[in-house]
Amino acid sequence: MYPGHWSKIFPEKPAVIHSQTGEQLSYRELDQRSNQLAQLMWSLGLRKGDHISIFLENDIRYFEVIWAALRSGLYLTTVNRYLSDEEAAYIINNSESQLVVSSDYLADVARKLPAQCPSVKKWLMTGMPEAPFENYEDSLNYFPATMLDEEPAGAFMLYSSGTTGKPKGILKPLSSNLISDSASQVGALQRGLWGFDESTVYLSPAPLYHSAPAGFTTATQALGGTVIMMPGFNDVGALEAIDQYKVTHSQWVPTMFSRLLKLPESVRTRFDLSSHKIAIHAAAPCPRQIKQQMLDWWGSIIYEYYAGSEVNGLTHVSPEAWLTRPGTVGNAVLGIIHICDEDGVELAVGEPGLVYFELPTVAFEYLKDDAKTKEAQHPQHSNWSALGDVGYIDKDGYLFLTDRASFMIISGGVNIYPQEIEDVLIMHPKVADVAVIGVPNEEMGEEVKAVVQLEAGIDPENGLSQELMNYARESIAHYKCPKSVDFTEALPRLPTGKLYKRLLKDRYWGRKETKIV
C-alpha cells in the first residue's frame, strides 16, 4: 500500500507527527502534497529513472519528497545534512539529480550548492528561500493534488562511502510495477519480522538521511502506521515521546542506549513505556554489557539486525536467541552467508573471514564505479557480495562480527572513513605522515583519532593538536574530524609503503578480542 490507499481508508489519521512541536501531516495531506510535487517534477520533464536529491534536516516535508519520488518512478538520494557544501555537491552531481529540496535551516551550506551543481533544473527551499532557490510551498501550490496519469514505482539511491572515503551511489534496478503494487512490498520485512501494521506507532529518533530511518519510516507509512519523528535524538525526549504518543515500535543505535542508561533512575522510571513492544537496533556493534542492561530495563523486546545500505543480505536475532549467544548479530533472513579468506576460499565453521552474502542475482552496483562494484563481489561468484566486514558463523549459522576489513570507523552509528581525513591532514605543512583510526569510546563505540608524524624540527607543543583539528574542520564535515591528535616519531609502515594500521590500532584497543566494539 501507499499514502494514496490509506488516504481513502483513514484520511485524517496522522502519517507523521513531529515529536517536539506536535505538527502533523495526515494521510490525506501526505497524499495530496506528494501528488503536487510529483506533478511539479513531471512538468520539469523528469521521467522514470531520473534522479532528485533532498538536503534537509528532520522535517515533516521530508516525507512529501520521499513519496513524490516513489510515486513518480524516480531515484531519490538523501544527502547527509551535516556534509560540507563540497561533499554535498559531489553527491548531487554524481547522482545527476535534476531537482534538489533543501531548507533555510541549512542555508549556510545550501546557498553554496547551485554554483557547484549546474545540471540541477530546479532548487526548492522550505522557509525563506534565497535565489536561485524557489519557495517550496509556493511552488507546490501551482500544481494540482491529483495523481499522475501513471505512477511507476521509484526507489532510494543512497550513498555509502568506500575505504577511500569517496561516496558511492548504491544503484538498484527499478521495479517494473506501479507504486500501488510495489508499495505493498516496502514494509514486507518490517511486517514479517516485527509485526508492523496499520496500528503501529513508530518512533524514529535518528536522522532521516540514513538508510534505516528512511526505509523504516517509509515502510511504516506504506503499512498505514504513524511515524513519530524526532528532530534529533534526545534521551529524555525519546522516553517522553514513547509515553506521550504510545509508541509501539522504535529503532536505535547503541550510542542512544548508552545515553539512556546514563539517565538517573528517577528520570528513567518517570515515563510509562508499557505501549513499547518492539525496539530494534543496528548500524553499529552494541557492547554486550550495554545490550544486557537495556534488556534488564526494557525486557525482551530488543531485536537486532545486521545489514548495509546495499541490502545485499540481512541477519536478524531475537532477544531470546541473543541471550543464548551473546554478541551475535543473528542468522540470515535474506541471502546465504559465506565466510571466505582473502582468495575467496570458503572457510570452516568458527573460522573468521570476510563476510559474503549470496543472493539469486546481483543485488546492486555502485553508480559509475565498475571497479568498486567488482571489488565488492566474490572473485568467482558475482552474486556474492561483501561489505568489508570480518566475522565467523557458529554451527547453527549465527554470525559474529569480529573486525572491519577496511578499518572503517563507526561512531554513534555513523560510518567514518579514515582516508578522507588523512588526505586533508597530510596537506598541512607541519605533517609528514598521518594515520586516522578509531579508538574506544564508551558512549559512541569509537571516536576518531589522528596519529601524526611531524616534519623534522616541528615542536608538537603550543597547541598544535588543536591547530590540526581546526584545519580538518575547514575542509570536511565536523563529525568526521579527529577528536584528538597524538604524535609519534614514525608510523608503522612496511617496506612497500603500506601502513600497518593493525599495529597502530592495537596500541589503543589493547588487543581485545574484537576491534569494533
C-alpha positions in Angstrom: 0.0 0.0 0.0 1.0 3.7 0.0 -0.5 7.1 1.0 -2.8 7.1 -1.9 -4.5 4.0 -0.5 -4.6 5.0 3.2 -5.9 8.5 2.4 -9.1 6.8 1.3 -9.2 4.5 4.4 -8.5 7.0 7.2 -7.7 10.4 5.6 -7.3 12.3 8.8 -5.1 9.8 10.5 -1.6 11.2 11.1 1.0 9.7 8.8 3.7 11.6 10.7 3.9 13.7 13.9 6.8 15.9 14.9 7.6 14.7 18.4 8.6 18.2 19.7 6.2 20.6 18.1 3.3 18.2 17.6 3.0 19.3 14.0 1.2 16.6 12.0 0.7 15.5 8.4 -2.4 13.4 7.8 -2.6 10.7 5.1 -4.8 13.0 3.1 -2.3 15.8 3.3 0.6 13.5 2.5 -1.2 12.1 -0.5 -2.1 15.5 -1.8 1.2 17.2 -1.3 3.3 14.4 -2.7 0.9 14.5 -5.7 1.6 18.2 -6.2 5.4 17.7 -6.0 5.1 14.7 -8.4 3.2 17.0 -10.8 5.9 19.7 -10.5 8.6 17.2 -11.3 6.7 15.8 -14.3 6.4 19.4 -15.6 10.2 19.7 -15.5 10.5 16.6 -17.7 11.5 14.2 -15.0 10.7 10.6 -16.0 11.2 7.1 -14.7 14.8 6.5 -13.8 15.7 10.2 -13.3 17.2 11.4 -10.0 16.4 14.0 -7.4 18.1 14.8 -4.0 16.9 16.1 -0.7 19.2 18.0 1.6 17.1 18.6 4.7 17.0 18.3 8.4 14.4 16.1 10.1 11.3 17.9 8.9 7.7 16.7 8.0 8.3 17.9 4.4 10.8 15.1 4.1 8.0 12.6 3.6 6.3 14.6 0.9 9.5 14.5 -1.1 10.0 10.7 -0.5 6.6 9.8 -1.6 6.6 12.2 -4.6 9.7 10.4 -5.9 8.5 6.9 -5.1 5.2 7.5 -6.9 7.0 9.1 -10.0 9.4 6.3 -10.8 12.4 8.4 -9.7 15.5 7.7 -7.8 15.8 9.7 -4.5 19.1 10.5 -2.9 19.0 11.6 0.7 22.1 13.8 1.3 23.6 13.9 4.8 22.6 17.3 6.3 26.0 17.6 8.1 28.1 17.5 4.9 30.1 20.5 3.7 29.0 22.1 0.5 31.8 20.4 -1.5 30.7 17.0 -0.1 27.0 17.6 -0.8 27.7 19.0 -4.2 29.7 15.9 -5.2 26.7 13.6 -4.4 24.2 15.8 -6.2 26.4 15.9 -9.3 27.4 12.3 -9.2 23.7 11.2 -8.9 22.8 13.6 -11.8 20.0 15.0 -9.7 17.7 17.3 -11.6 15.8 18.7 -8.6 17.0 19.5 -5.0 14.9 20.3 -2.0 16.6 22.0 1.0 15.6 24.4 3.8 16.5 27.8 5.1 17.7 26.0 8.3 20.6 24.7 6.2 21.0 27.9 4.2 24.7 28.4 5.2 25.6 25.3 3.2 22.7 25.1 0.8 23.4 28.6 -0.7 26.8 27.4 -2.0 25.4 24.4 -3.9 23.8 25.9 -7.0 27.1 27.4 -8.3 28.7 23.9 -8.0 25.8 21.9 -9.5 25.0 23.4 -12.9 22.9 20.4 -14.1 20.1 20.9 -11.4 17.0 22.2 -13.1 15.2 23.5 -10.0 16.2 24.3 -6.5 13.4 24.4 -3.8 13.8 25.6 -0.3 11.4 25.4 2.7 11.1 28.5 4.9 12.5 31.7 3.5 14.4 30.9 0.3 17.4 32.6 -1.3 17.8 32.9 -5.0 18.1 30.7 -7.1 16.1 28.6 -4.6 12.3 28.9 -5.0 9.8 28.8 -2.2 8.8 25.2 -1.7 5.2 25.9 -0.6 4.5 28.4 -3.4 6.0 26.1 -6.0 3.7 23.2 -4.9 0.6 25.4 -5.0 1.0 25.9 -8.7 0.1 22.3 -9.3 -3.0 20.1 -8.7 -3.2 17.5 -6.0 -4.2 14.8 -8.5 -2.3 11.7 -9.3 -0.1 11.4 -12.3 -1.7 9.5 -15.1 0.7 6.7 -14.4 2.7 6.1 -11.2 5.7 3.9 -11.8 7.5 2.8 -8.6 10.6 4.8 -7.7 13.4 3.9 -5.3 16.0 5.3 -3.0 19.5 5.6 -4.3 21.6 6.1 -1.2 25.3 6.8 -0.9 27.8 4.6 1.0 31.4 5.6 1.3 34.2 3.2 0.4 37.5 2.7 2.1 38.9 5.7 0.2 36.1 7.9 1.7 34.6 8.7 -1.8 30.8 8.3 -1.6 29.4 5.6 -3.8 25.8 5.6 -5.1 24.1 2.3 -4.5 22.1 1.7 -7.6 19.4 -1.0 -7.8 17.1 -1.7 -10.8 13.7 -0.1 -10.6 10.6 -2.3 -10.3 8.5 -2.7 -13.4 5.4 -2.3 -11.2 3.3 0.7 -10.4 3.7 2.2 -6.9 0.3 0.9 -5.9 1.6 -2.6 -6.5 5.2 -2.2 -5.3 4.5 -0.3 -2.1 2.9 -3.4 -0.6 6.4 -4.9 -0.6 8.0 -1.9 1.0 7.0 -3.0 4.5 7.2 -6.7 4.0 10.3 -7.1 6.1 9.0 -4.9 8.9 5.7 -6.7 8.9 7.2 -10.2 8.8 9.9 -9.8 11.4 8.5 -7.2 13.8 4.7 -7.1 13.2 4.4 -3.6 11.7 0.8 -2.9 10.6 -1.7 0.0 10.4 -1.8 0.1 14.3 2.0 0.7 14.5 3.3 3.9 16.1 6.9 4.1 15.1 9.5 6.3 16.9 12.3 7.5 14.6 15.0 9.2 16.7 17.7 9.3 14.0 18.5 11.5 11.0 16.2 10.7 8.1 19.1 10.8 5.5 20.3 7.4 6.9 19.1 4.3 5.1 17.4 2.7 8.1 15.4 5.6 9.3 14.4 6.5 5.7 13.4 2.9 5.0 11.6 2.1 8.3 9.6 5.3 8.3 8.6 4.8 4.7 7.6 1.2 5.5 5.5 2.3 8.4 3.6 4.7 6.2 3.3 2.0 3.4 1.6 -0.2 6.1 -0.7 2.6 7.3 1.0 3.3 10.7 2.1 6.6 12.2 5.7 7.9 12.4 6.8 9.9 15.4 9.7 11.9 14.0 12.2 13.4 16.5 14.1 16.4 15.1 17.2 14.9 16.7 17.9 12.4 19.4 17.4 13.4 22.9 17.4 10.9 25.7 14.6 12.3 27.9 12.7 13.4 24.8 12.7 9.8 23.4 11.2 8.4 26.6 8.7 11.2 26.7 7.7 10.5 23.1 7.1 6.8 23.9 4.9 7.8 26.8 3.0 10.7 25.1 2.4 9.0 21.7 2.0 5.4 23.0 4.8 4.3 20.7 4.7 0.6 19.8 7.9 0.2 17.7 11.2 2.0 17.6 14.7 1.8 16.2 18.0 2.8 17.8 21.8 2.8 17.6 23.9 1.6 20.5 25.1 5.1 21.5 21.5 6.0 22.1 21.2 3.1 24.5 24.3 4.3 26.3 22.9 7.7 26.8 19.6 6.4 28.0 21.3 4.2 30.6 23.2 7.2 32.0 19.9 8.9 32.9 19.2 9.0 36.7 16.9 6.2 37.8 14.3 8.8 38.8 14.2 10.0 35.2 14.2 6.6 33.7 11.2 5.5 35.7 9.2 8.7 35.2 7.6 7.6 31.9 5.1 4.9 31.0 6.7 2.7 28.5 4.1 -0.1 28.5 3.0 0.5 24.9 6.5 -0.2 23.7 6.6 -3.7 22.3 9.5 -3.8 19.8 12.8 -2.0 20.0 15.2 -2.6 17.0 18.8 -1.7 16.9 21.5 -1.9 14.2 24.1 0.4 12.4 26.9 -0.3 14.9 28.1 -3.1 17.2 26.5 -2.9 20.6 28.7 -3.6 23.6 27.3 -6.7 25.3 27.0 -5.1 28.6 25.0 -2.2 27.2 22.6 -4.5 25.5 22.3 -6.6 28.6 21.4 -3.6 30.7 18.8 -2.5 28.2 17.2 -5.9 28.2 17.2 -5.8 32.0 15.4 -2.4 31.8 13.0 -2.8 28.9 12.6 -6.6 28.9 12.8 -9.0 26.0 11.7 -6.5 23.4 15.1 -5.7 21.9 15.8 -7.1 18.4 18.9 -6.7 16.3 19.7 -6.9 12.6 22.8 -6.6 10.5 22.8 -5.2 7.0 24.2 -2.4 4.9 22.6 0.3 2.8 23.3 -2.1 -0.1 20.7 -4.6 1.4 22.7 -7.4 -0.2 21.8 -9.6 2.8 20.4 -9.4 6.3 20.7 -11.2 9.6 18.4 -11.0 12.5 18.4 -12.1 16.1 15.6 -12.1 18.7 16.3 -11.1 22.3 15.8 -14.7 23.4 18.3 -16.0 20.8 20.8 -13.3 21.7 20.8 -14.2 25.3 21.8 -17.7 24.4 24.6 -16.4 22.1 25.6 -13.0 23.4 27.3 -10.9 20.8 25.8 -12.5 17.7 24.1 -10.3 15.1 21.9 -13.2 14.1 21.4 -15.7 11.3 20.5 -14.9 7.7 16.9 -14.0 6.8 18.0 -12.5 3.5 20.7 -14.2 1.5 23.1 -17.0 2.4 26.2 -16.3 4.4 29.6 -17.4 3.2 32.8 -16.7 5.2 35.9 -16.6 2.9 39.6 -15.9 3.1 41.4 -13.3 1.0 41.4 -15.6 -2.0 37.7 -16.3 -1.8 38.1 -19.8 -0.4 35.2 -20.7 1.9 36.2 -21.3 5.5 35.0 -23.8 8.1 32.5 -23.0 10.8 34.1 -20.9 13.5 36.9 -19.5 11.3 36.9 -15.7 10.9 37.0 -14.3 7.4 35.3 -11.8 5.0 31.5 -12.0 5.2 29.7 -12.5 1.9 26.0 -12.7 1.3 24.7 -14.8 -1.6 21.5 -13.7 -3.4 19.9 -15.3 -6.5 21.0 -12.4 -8.7 23.4 -9.4 -8.3 22.0 -7.2 -5.7 23.4 -3.8 -6.6 26.0 -1.8 -8.4 27.9 1.3 -7.4 27.0 4.1 -9.7 29.6 4.9 -12.3 32.2 2.8 -10.5 32.6 -0.6 -12.0 35.9 -1.1 -10.1 34.2 -0.7 -6.7 31.3 -2.9 -7.8 33.7 -5.6 -8.8 35.7 -5.2 -5.6 32.5 -5.9 -3.5 31.9 -9.1 -5.4 33.3 -12.6 -4.7 36.2 -13.5 -7.1 34.2 -16.4 -8.6 30.6 -15.5 -7.8 29.2 -12.2 -8.9 26.0 -12.7 -6.9 28.1 -13.0 -3.6 28.9 -9.6 -2.2 30.7 -8.2 0.8 30.5 -5.0 2.8 34.0 -5.3 4.2 33.2 -6.9 7.5 35.1 -9.8 9.0 33.3 -12.4 11.1 32.5 -16.1 11.6 29.5 -18.3 11.9 28.8 -20.9 14.6 27.5 -24.4 13.9 23.9 -23.1 13.9 24.6 -20.4 11.3 24.7 -17.4 13.7 27.0 -14.6 12.6 29.5 -12.9 14.9 31.4 -9.9 13.6 35.0 -9.6 14.8 36.6 -6.8 12.7 36.3 -4.3 9.9 38.3 -5.2 6.9 38.7 -1.6 5.8 39.3 -0.1 9.2 36.1 1.9 8.8 35.3 3.9 12.0 31.7 3.6 13.3 31.0 6.4 15.8 27.5 6.6 17.2 26.1 4.6 14.3 27.7 6.8 11.7 30.3 5.4 9.2 33.5 7.5 9.0 36.3 6.6 6.6 39.9 7.5 7.6 41.4 8.1 4.2 39.3 11.2 3.5 40.6 12.7 6.8 44.2 11.6 6.1 44.1 13.2 2.7 43.2 16.5 4.3 45.7 16.4 7.2 48.7 15.3 5.0 48.4 18.7 3.3 49.2 20.6 6.5 52.8 21.9 6.2 53.8 20.6 9.5 52.6 17.0 8.9 55.0 14.4 7.4 52.7 11.4 7.7 49.4 10.6 9.3 47.1 7.8 10.1 43.5 8.1 11.2 41.9 5.3 13.3 39.0 4.6 15.5 39.7 4.3 19.2 37.5 3.2 22.0 34.7 5.5 23.3 32.3 4.0 25.8 29.3 6.1 24.6 30.0 6.3 20.8 31.6 2.9 20.3 34.5 4.6 18.6 35.9 8.1 18.2 38.2 9.5 15.6 41.9 9.9 16.4 44.7 11.1 14.2 48.2 9.8 14.8 50.7 12.2 13.3 54.4 12.1 12.3 55.6 15.7 12.2 58.1 17.2 9.8 61.6 17.4 11.2 62.1 20.1 13.7 58.5 20.8 14.4 57.5 21.1 18.1 54.3 19.2 18.9 53.5 21.6 21.7 52.0 25.1 21.6 48.5 24.0 20.6 49.4 22.0 17.5 46.8 19.3 18.2 44.1 21.9 18.2 45.5 23.6 15.1 45.3 20.3 13.2 41.8 19.6 14.3 40.7 23.1 13.3 42.5 22.5 10.0 40.5 19.4 9.3 37.2 21.2 10.1 37.8 23.7 7.4 37.5 21.0 4.7 35.3 18.2 5.9 32.2 17.7 8.0 32.8 18.3 11.7 31.5 14.9 12.8 34.3 13.2 10.7 37.1 15.3 12.2 39.5 13.9 14.8 38.5 14.3 18.4 42.2 14.1 19.5 45.6 14.0 17.9 48.6 12.0 19.1 52.2 12.4 17.9 54.7 9.7 17.1 58.2 9.6 15.8 57.3 7.2 12.9 54.2 5.4 11.7 54.5 1.6 11.3 54.9 1.3 7.5 56.0 -1.8 5.7 58.9 -1.6 3.2 56.4 -1.4 0.4 55.0 1.8 1.9 51.8 0.2 3.2 50.7 1.5 6.5 50.2 -1.3 9.0 47.2 0.1 10.9 46.7 -3.0 12.9 49.8 -2.4 14.9 48.7 1.2 15.5 45.2 0.3 16.5 46.3 -2.4 18.9 48.1 0.3 21.0 44.7 1.8 21.8 42.4 -1.3 21.7 44.8 -3.4 23.8 44.5 -6.4 21.5 40.9 -7.0 22.6 39.0 -10.0 21.2 37.0 -7.7 18.9 38.2 -4.4 17.4 34.8 -2.9 16.6 33.1 -2.6 19.9 
